[in-house]
Amino acid sequence: MEMGIIEKKIKKQRCTIQLTIDHFNKRVRVDDYLGHFQECIVECLKVANEMAAEKIIFKARKENLQELLSRGFLYEGSIDKFFLGSDCFFLVKYTRNERRNSDEWDKEDRILSDVLNLPSKVGRDEPPFAYQVRKAELSDAQQLAKLYGKVFEVYPTPMDDPAYVKKCIENGTVFYIYHHDGQLVSAASAEIDAFYHNAEITDCATLPEHRQYGLMKHLIAEIEDYLISHEIYCIYSIARSLSFGMNAALHQHGYSYRGRLANNCYIFDKLEDMNLWVKNYT
């Protein structure tokens, strides 16, 4: 168990649900489900109650929206064509008012407005020749963990642990990295769902002294090329709502804003709202 994050499949007589039980972020997320939907809801709420979860997230299909709304769930965002061409909707329930309410919402609205007013960029200026990009290997786990430890004071997953990073790579997560003078200075990854042909671009980090060259935009482009070549056509990313730079990078790279997940996870030094961005190649 890493930082109290467990992936679990629950099989009952009339339903099967795939859960992420996330003690670190005090939440339960239903990643997939099959069978009698009301029983899926009951089982999800039971798990959430047992672990005293503050937030319950249901990645739902369109046909189940009304049932979740009637049970007090709220809509927060969506991912186009997530389930093999069918849209995914993030329906959530909070068990504490403090978890539902966000102190930064107005500020995040202003940041989002400024981001959406930026022009889309067709071309990208290449970084200086000293910056070399490539796909990461298992031997890069130590340097990747060091980078994440420097950039993030707190992170939803233990990316500062080389063993955890190595396990991610072994389980199919794809990392692309930039080196400068032998030092790993920027990285991003794609967590791939080969069954549903979608992927999340995540773990985006660049050392502050190397952020002026737009390295993240190039890493995203490299990852997208890799994903498309492996028949992954639904690509999404969840970015800190307070990060102008990361949201701008996604917007200018052709991603569409699809909602904000309130108090979604601990990152840097507190719970933060996260913006949902989506791009499809279908």
Residue pairs with C-beta under 8 A, 6 or more apart in sequence:
2 157
2 158
2 161
2 164
3 23
3 24
3 157
3 158
4 22
4 23
4 24
5 20
5 21
5 22
5 23
5 24
5 25
5 157
6 20
6 21
6 22
6 23
7 18
7 19
7 20
7 21
7 31
8 18
8 19
8 20
8 21
9 16
9 17
9 18
9 19
10 16
10 17
10 19
10 43
10 47
12 35
12 39
12 43
14 35
14 36
14 39
15 33
15 34
15 35
15 36
15 37
15 39
15 40
15 43
16 33
16 34
16 35
17 30
17 32
17 33
17 34
17 40
17 43
17 44
18 30
18 31
18 32
18 33
19 28
19 29
19 30
19 31
19 44
19 47
20 28
20 29
20 31
21 28
21 47
21 51
22 28
22 29
22 156
23 51
24 156
24 266
25 55
25 156
25 264
25 265
25 266
26 52
26 53
26 54
26 55
26 99
27 53
27 54
27 55
27 56
27 57
27 264
27 265
28 44
28 47
28 48
28 51
28 53
28 55
28 56
28 57
29 56
29 57
29 58
29 59
30 40
30 44
30 56
30 57
30 58
30 59
30 60
31 59
32 59
33 40
37 64
37 67
38 67
41 58
41 67
41 68
41 71
44 56
44 58
45 56
45 93
47 53
48 56
48 95
52 95
53 95
54 94
54 95
54 96
54 99
55 92
55 93
55 94
55 95
55 99
55 263
55 264
56 73
56 92
56 93
56 94
56 95
57 90
57 91
57 92
57 261
58 68
58 73
58 90
58 91
58 92
59 82
59 88
59 89
59 90
60 68
60 88
60 89
60 90
60 91
61 83
61 86
61 87
61 88
61 89
62 86
62 87
62 89
65 75
65 89
65 91
68 91
69 75
69 91
71 93
72 93
73 91
73 92
73 93
74 91
74 92
74 93
74 94
75 89
75 90
75 91
75 259
76 90
76 91
76 92
76 259
76 260
76 261
76 262
76 276
77 89
77 90
77 258
77 259
77 260
77 261
77 276
78 87
78 88
78 89
78 90
78 258
78 259
78 276
78 278
79 87
79 88
79 90
79 198
79 234
79 236
79 258
79 276
79 278
80 87
80 234
80 256
80 258
80 278
80 280
81 87
81 198
81 233
81 234
81 280
81 282
82 88
82 196
82 198
82 234
82 236
83 196
84 196
84 197
85 282
90 259
90 261
90 276
92 261
92 262
94 100
99 262
99 263
99 271
100 262
100 263
101 262
101 263
102 108
102 262
102 263
102 273
104 241
104 242
104 272
104 273
105 262
105 273
107 242
108 241
108 242
108 260
108 273
108 275
111 241
111 242
111 244
111 247
112 241
112 247
112 257
112 260
112 275
114 244
115 244
115 247
115 248
115 251
116 251
116 257
118 248
118 251
118 252
119 252
120 251
120 252
120 254
121 217
121 252
121 253
124 214
124 217
124 218
124 221
125 213
125 214
126 218
127 178
127 213
127 214
127 215
127 218
128 213
130 180
130 181
131 178
131 179
131 180
131 185
131 210
131 213
131 215
132 178
132 179
132 180
133 176
133 177
133 178
133 179
133 218
133 219
133 222
134 176
134 177
134 179
135 174
135 175
135 176
135 177
135 222
135 226
136 144
136 169
136 174
136 175
136 176
136 177
136 187
137 169
138 166
138 169
138 170
140 175
140 177
140 184
141 162
141 163
141 165
141 166
141 169
142 162
143 183
143 184
144 159
144 162
144 165
144 175
144 177
144 184
144 187
145 159
145 160
145 161
145 162
145 164
145 165
146 160
146 184
147 184
147 185
147 186
147 187
147 205
147 207
148 155
148 159
148 160
148 165
148 187
148 203
148 205
149 159
149 160
150 207
151 205
151 206
151 207
152 159
152 160
152 205
152 267
152 268
153 268
153 269
154 266
154 267
154 268
154 269
154 270
155 266
155 267
156 265
156 266
156 267
157 164
158 164
159 165
159 203
168 175
168 189
169 175
172 192
172 194
173 189
173 190
173 191
173 192
174 189
174 190
174 192
174 223
174 226
174 227
175 187
175 188
175 189
175 203
176 187
176 188
176 189
176 219
176 222
176 223
176 226
177 184
177 186
177 187
177 219
178 184
178 185
178 186
178 187
178 206
178 210
178 215
178 218
178 219
179 185
180 210
185 206
185 207
185 210
185 215
186 205
186 206
186 207
186 210
186 215
186 216
186 219
187 203
187 204
187 205
187 206
187 219
188 201
188 202
188 203
188 204
188 205
188 216
188 219
188 220
188 223
189 201
189 202
189 203
189 223
190 199
190 200
190 201
190 202
190 223
190 226
190 227
190 232
190 235
191 199
191 200
191 202
192 198
192 199
192 227
192 230
192 232
193 199
194 232
196 234
197 231
197 232
197 233
197 234
198 232
198 233
198 234
198 235
198 236
199 227
199 232
199 234
199 235
199 236
200 235
200 236
200 237
200 238
201 220
201 223
201 235
201 236
201 237
202 237
202 238
204 216
204 219
204 237
204 239
204 246
206 215
206 216
211 245
214 249
216 245
216 246
216 249
217 249
217 252
217 253
220 249
220 250
220 253
221 253
224 235
224 279
227 233
227 235
228 281
233 280
233 281
233 282
234 278
234 280
234 281
234 282
235 278
235 279
235 280
235 281
236 255
236 258
236 276
236 277
236 278
236 279
237 250
237 255
237 276
237 277
238 261
238 264
238 274
238 275
238 276
238 277
239 246
239 247
239 250
239 274
239 275
239 277
240 246
240 267
240 268
240 272
240 273
240 274
240 275
241 247
241 260
241 272
241 273
241 274
241 275
242 272
242 273
247 275
247 277
250 277
251 257
251 277
253 279
254 279
255 277
255 278
255 279
256 277
256 278
256 279
257 275
257 276
257 277
258 276
258 277
258 278
259 275
259 276
260 273
260 274
260 275
260 276
261 273
261 274
261 275
261 276
262 273
263 271
263 272
263 273
264 271
264 272
264 273
264 274
265 271
265 272
265 274
266 272
